[in-house]
């Protein structure tokens, strides 16, 4: 049995030490799914997952439809407030660390 391939689609920061990771999990043996991972940061440990919610493809499609981002340009009958369309600048920025080989 091969190991699933995980692709991080985005990291949504909540604070300097909290974030929501959106991950696509693909496996030849099992259908693909999305995972929402609530993560915390701790010095000495790094980022670690506190909880995970698995979304099957049909659930992702239903969520997209509920939010009004379905394919074909269809809009949801319920309009979300404008603040849901604004992306705040991230409070957490990744650091690029370089290591020289010996």
C-alpha positions as CSV (number, residue, x, y, z in Angstrom):
1,X,0.0,0.0,0.0
2,X,1.6,3.3,-1.1
3,X,1.6,6.4,1.1
4,X,-0.9,9.1,0.1
5,X,0.4,12.3,-1.5
6,X,-0.4,15.4,0.5
7,X,-0.4,18.8,-1.2
8,X,-0.7,21.9,1.0
9,X,-3.1,24.2,-1.0
10,X,-2.9,27.1,1.4
11,X,-2.1,28.1,5.0
12,X,-4.6,30.6,6.5
13,X,-3.0,32.4,9.4
14,X,-5.2,33.2,12.5
15,X,-2.3,34.6,14.6
16,X,1.4,34.3,14.9
17,X,1.0,30.9,16.5
18,X,-2.3,29.6,15.0
19,X,-3.2,28.7,11.4
20,X,-5.6,26.6,9.3
21,X,-3.9,24.4,6.7
22,X,-5.9,23.3,3.6
23,X,-4.5,20.0,2.3
24,X,-5.4,17.9,-0.7
25,X,-4.8,14.2,0.1
26,X,-4.5,11.8,-2.9
27,X,-4.0,8.1,-2.9
28,X,-4.3,5.5,-5.7
29,X,-6.2,3.1,-3.3
30,X,-8.7,5.6,-1.8
31,X,-10.5,8.5,-3.4
32,X,-9.0,11.9,-2.9
33,X,-10.2,14.2,-0.1
34,X,-9.5,17.6,1.4
35,X,-8.4,18.1,5.0
36,X,-8.6,21.2,7.1
37,X,-5.9,21.1,9.8
38,X,-6.0,23.5,12.7
39,X,-2.3,23.9,13.7
40,X,-0.4,25.7,16.5
41,X,3.2,26.7,16.7
42,X,5.5,26.1,19.6
43,X,9.1,27.0,20.0
44,X,11.2,23.8,20.0
45,X,8.5,21.8,18.3
46,X,7.4,23.9,15.3
47,X,4.0,23.6,13.7
48,X,1.8,20.7,14.9
49,X,-1.8,19.7,14.1
50,X,-4.4,20.1,16.9
51,X,-7.3,18.8,15.0
52,X,-8.3,17.6,11.5
53,X,-11.5,17.7,9.5
54,X,-11.7,15.5,6.5
55,X,-13.9,16.6,3.6
56,X,-14.9,14.2,0.8
57,X,-15.2,15.5,-2.8
58,X,-19.0,15.9,-2.5
59,X,-18.6,17.9,0.7
60,X,-16.0,20.2,-0.9
61,X,-18.4,20.8,-3.8
62,X,-21.3,21.5,-1.4
63,X,-19.1,24.0,0.5
64,X,-18.1,25.7,-2.8
65,X,-21.8,26.0,-3.8
66,X,-22.8,27.3,-0.4
67,X,-20.2,30.0,-0.6
68,X,-21.2,31.0,-4.2
69,X,-18.0,29.9,-6.0
70,X,-19.5,27.1,-8.0
71,X,-18.3,26.4,-11.6
72,X,-20.1,28.2,-14.4
73,X,-20.3,31.6,-12.6
74,X,-23.5,30.7,-10.7
75,X,-24.0,32.8,-7.6
76,X,-25.5,31.7,-4.4
77,X,-29.0,33.1,-3.5
78,X,-27.5,34.2,-0.2
79,X,-24.9,36.9,-0.5
80,X,-22.1,36.9,2.0
81,X,-21.2,40.1,3.7
82,X,-18.4,42.1,2.0
83,X,-15.9,41.4,4.8
84,X,-15.9,37.7,3.7
85,X,-14.4,38.8,0.4
86,X,-11.5,40.7,1.9
87,X,-8.2,38.9,2.6
88,X,-6.3,40.4,5.5
89,X,-2.6,40.6,5.2
90,X,-1.1,37.5,6.8
91,X,0.2,37.9,10.4
92,X,2.6,35.0,9.9
93,X,5.2,35.0,7.2
94,X,7.4,32.0,6.3
95,X,11.1,32.4,6.8
96,X,13.4,31.1,4.2
97,X,16.3,29.2,5.8
98,X,19.3,28.2,3.8
99,X,21.7,25.4,4.8
100,X,25.1,25.1,3.2
101,X,26.3,21.5,2.6
102,X,29.7,20.4,3.9
